[in-house]
Amino acid sequence: MSHRDTIRETLRQLKAGETPEDFVIFEDRTTGKFVQFTGAILIDLPIDAKDDMAILRAEIIFKNAGLPFIQTEVGEYVIFNMNFGDDIDAAADFAMTVFREFHNLPERFELKIQF
């Protein structure tokens, strides 16, 4: 099963309330880079507020997704949120985009899932 398919199935379970928690973290086991979602299929991507280049990359990726998003500063982080509603396919695709284009990971990385 591809990472995209694994993410999609996990998000389906999360949306259906079949997971132990109301959130999930998809993480690259090697680097610790991650993407997290809440049960509403809302992506939550915290970024160090001092990392201007990372914030700019995230802004570009989120704008290119074509959905409304919220960018807020909370303490030492700038947090990007986007709600995918029932569109689990789009959420899984976007998670992979974040891994590839924001975190600069290769297509094949060691995916870890945490609840």
PyMOL commands that set and color helices and strands:
alter all, ss='L'
color gray80, all
select helices_A, chain A and resi 3-15+52-64+88-102
alter helices_A, ss='H'
color red, helices_A
select strands_A, chain A and resi 23-28+34-38+42-48+70-74+77-83+111-114
alter strands_A, ss='S'
color yellow, strands_A
deselect
rebuild
show_as cartoon
